[in-house]
């Protein structure tokens, strides 16, 4: 399964950096072990599946689903031997529909959870669950794991520098910090301090910063673009 979301997303949710997260539930004697990993590309997601096939070599199924990219442009799922549509797609739906802010999952222009791979390892317990039971089991396995894992908001910030005479740099930096800008460090040359700052990659935010800078420096200083950077902010549990 592969669909393309609307491009241009500058904020989404993903797993906090760290080791794989594991969560297990038992349904009618079958064990469902969910492993979540933050991944940056499809190869990394497939690496997780391969690793778990080796670790849980005696399990009957290693079903998977993953979403990758700020715009969630890569979406894949695999039933791994379960009846078609009873494992991978319900797992992917659980990832796609995860809401960390009201309406995020239903707004096609605003990606939510991404850069995550979920693998559910199933040990069959001898009792058939039926198609509906499998759908519920795999969906619940992923949704309960995501409920428990630490998440972060990942924002794309635009970086800038402002060349200002050394004697004025401290005052300007304090003014910008008080206004809520993220300060990224300074550089220096013989004449000026290069004050570094970051702000959301958004036209209105940048226009407001241009106006504020003009007011603070009587129009003497301007913003110089210095690239982009993705920044993680922990979400409350």
N, C-alpha and C positions, 0 to 999 in steps of 0.2 A: 504494500500500500504506500503510495507516495502522492502527496498533495502539496500545493504551493500557497502559502499565505501572502497577504498583502505586504510588499516590501516596505522598508523604512523604519522598522521598529527601533527605538532607542532605549527601551527599558523592558526587561522581562525577569522572570523568576527562575532560579535554578538551585541545585543542591549546594550547600556550603562545602567549601573545599575540605578534603579529608579522606579518610579511608572509606571503603565500601560500607554501606548501611545494610544490615540484615534483619529480617523480621520473619517469623514463622507462625502459621496458623495450622490447625488440624481440623479437618472436616470429614466425618464418617471414616475415620482411621487413615485417610490420606494426609500426608504431610505436604504443605505448600510452603516452600522456603523462598522468600523474595529477597533479591539482592539488587540494590540501587547503586549506580555509579554515575558521577558527573563525567560527561564525555564531550570532547570538542569536535569529533568527526566520526564518520561511520566506521572507520577502521578500529577506533578505540572501542566502540560499542560491540563490534564483532569479536574483539579480543576478549571482552568480558564473557561472552557466551562460550568461547573456546576454553577459557580458563575454568569455568564452572562445569563444563562437560568432563574435564579431567578430574576436578575435585570430587564431583558427585557422579562418578562414572557408572555407578550401579542404579542411578535413578532412571525412571522410565521416560520422563519428559523434561526438556529444558526450554521452556517457551519464553519468548522475548518480545519486547517492544521498545522502541526508542524514538525520541524527537530531538532534532539537532538544528541549531541556528537561531539567531535572534528572531527571525520571522517564521521559525518552525518549518522551514522549507523541506527538511528531510524527515519523513515519518515512515517507519517500517514496523512490521509485526510478523511473527512466525508462530504457528501452532505446534510445531515440532511433534507431529504424530497424533495430537488430539484431534477430534472431529473438527472439520473446517469451520472456522468462525467462533469456536468456543473458548479460545485461549488468547491468542495474540491480539485480536481486535478488541476484546473486552479490556485487556491490559492497556492497549493504546488509548482507548476511550477514557480509562481512569486517569491517565496522564494528561490527555487533552482537556478534560473537563475539570481538572483541579483548579479551583478558584482561590487565589490569595488576595484578591481585591474584588469588590462587587462588580459583576458583569464582565470581568476580564476574559473568561473562557468563552463567552458567547459573542464577543466583539471581534470579528474577523480581522480588523485592522490593528488589533492590540494583542500580540502574543503574550502568553502567560508563562507556564512552565515549559522549559526547554533545556537542551544540553543534558539530557538524562536518559540513561538506559536502565530498563527494568528486566530482570530475568527471574522467572518463577520456576524453581526446580520442584517437580512433583514425584513423591514416592507413593505409589498406588497402595491403598489400604485394603483392597479386596472387595470393596462395595462400590458398585457403579453409581455414578452421580447423575447420569442423564445429561443431555445437552444443556438444559436450563441450569442444572446444578453446577456444571462446569463453568458456564458463563459467570454465574454468581461467585463461584469460588475464586476464579482468576481475577475478576474485577475487585473483589474484596481484598485479596492478597496484596494487590498493588496499592489500592486506595488507603488501606490501613498502614502500609509501610510509609507512604508519602505523608500521611498525617503525623507520623512520628519523627520523620527525618528533619534535621535543621535545614532551613531554606534561607536564601539571600535574594535581595533585589539587585539585579545587575543593570547598571545604568551606563550608557555611553556618554561620556563627557568630552567636550571640546576643550583643548588646551590652548592657552594664549600666553604671551609675554607682553609686558609693558615696560618700555625703556624710560626710566625716570632718573634724574640726577641723584647721586648718592645721598645728598642731604635731605631729599624729600621722600626717599624710598620707605623709610620706617612709617611715616605718617600715612602714606598711600596704602601700604600693606595693611595697616591697622583698620583703615576706613573700609577697605574691600572685605576684610575678614568679618568686620562687624556687620556688613551688609549681607553676609551669608555665603560669600564665595569660598570655594575650596582653594587654598593656597598650596602651590606645588613646589615651592622652593625658588631660590633666586640664583641668578648668574651675575657676573660682574665684568666690566671692562674698565678702561681708564677713565671714562666719563660718566657712565650710567650703571645703575643697577637694573638688571632684567628681572622684574617681578613676575613670577609665574602664578597663574591661576587657572581654574577649571570651572566649567559651568555646563548645564545640560545642552546637548546638541540640538538646540531649538532656536528658530529664528527670532521669536519674541524675546527669549532670554538674552540672546546675544545683542539684540537692539537695545534692550534695557541697560545692558552693561556698557555699551558704547556711550549712551546718554549719561550714565552715572559717572563714567570716567571723564567725560568732557566737563561735567560740572565740578568734579573734584580737582581737576588740573587746569581749569580755565581753557580747555581745548588744546593744551600743549602736548598731551600724550594720547597715543592711540593703541588699540589692540593689534597684536601681530599673531596670526595663527601659528600654532606649534604642534598640530596633530590631534589625534583622538586617543582616548583611553577608556577601557571598560573598568568600572569600579564596583565592587561588591559591598552591599550594606546588609547586615543581618536583619531578618524579619522577626518580629516578636512571636513567641510561641503561644 
